[in-house]
Amino acid sequence: MAAGTALALAASGCGAQAEPGYLGEPLVTLAGRVAGPAASTQPLEAAVLWQKGALPSTGDQVLAARAPVEGGTFTVRLYQPPPAEVLRTLAPGEPAFARATAATLPFGLAAPNVSDPATTAGPAFGLDPDHWLLYLAADVPPGSLTAWWLGEALLAGYHVVRVKPTCLTAAELEACAGTVAALGVPLGVPDTGTPAAGTARAYCQASYRLEPAPAGEPLVVPQGNKVPPAAGGTCP
């Protein structure tokens, strides 16, 4: 999903003035639905939650935006880039990015409580397991580690990407590691445990893969879904 560009109203002697509280055009608009009984049994809000933890974990979250769930559907709009505290890079020299998930929350929940165990363990909380919202602070260079990770060299701004659980065979892992190492990433020593962080084998052994989502693809938040499969999945 290409990022929208915020529009500023030009002020002139007789020009139109913004209405009080006008936020400008949204940088990104996300539409989706809630799947599960809580959607019809209690008031809910849909939310976009920045994820501060290590990839691809969820739980260390910051509220970005929210909107009511009405008739089981929602539309959430973001008007600002993410705060600096949620920006990170895959490796030194790579473009900075921020990662968010679509979620459901009890209606009216205070923002500091979005990561509270009482919230995330409750029946109103859910996460979309199939998509991330990514913000890219700069264009992603073709042939970079970040382009490989995203599945494409995306432009700066907001994008929705699909998150696909994956598990590579030993041969597939070595082929992937060779591809990533060719981008200038240390290959890493093969072993039967967890590869060293930041190595090609570690990137390839991740339990998920990303690809850009088609424009307008709706988000679906299952109720009671606490951890997306890609965040907790392991190879058999």
C-alpha positions, 0 to 999 in steps of 0.5 A: 500500500503506497503511503499517502502524503499529508496535504497542507492548506495554503493560507492566503488573504481570502483563502479557506481556513482549516476547521478547528480540530482539522488534522489534515489528510491521513497518511494511511487509512486502514479498513478491516473487520473483527472476527469472533463473538466479542465483536457483537457482545461488547463495545470494541475499538480497533487500534494500530499498535506500534511494536517495540520488541524484537522481530517478530514479537508482540507485546511491547506496544505503543498506541498509534491510533484507534477507532470504534468497531461498528457492525463488526468493521472499522476504519483507522486513520493515521495522520503522523509518522511514528514516534522515534522510540519505535524506529529501528533498522535491520542492520547498520546503514539500512533504512529505519522502519517502524512496525505496527499491528492491527488490534482490537481493544476494549472501548475507551481503554487508556492508552498506557494500558494497551500492553497490560497483561489484563488487556492482552489476556482479555477476550476483547483483545486480538491481533491481525496475524496476517499483516503488519503496517510498516513505516519506512523513513527513507526509500529502500535501496534495491539489492539491500537487506531491507529490500530482501526482507520486505520482498521488494524495494519499497518507497518511504512512507506507510505500507501494509505487508503480508506476514506469512509463516514459513519453515525452511528445509536445511537445503532451503536454509542454506540457499537462502543464507547464500542469497542474503550473504551476497548482500553483504551480510555475514553468513554465520556458522552453521549449527543445530541451534539458533544462529548468531543474530545479524547473520544471513542464517539468522535472517533466513531462519526467521519463522515468517516472510513478508510481501507487499499486500495488494492495495485495499486488502482488508485487515481481519482481527480474530478475537482471542488471538493473542500472538500471531502464528508467525511471531510464535511459530517454530519449525517442527 
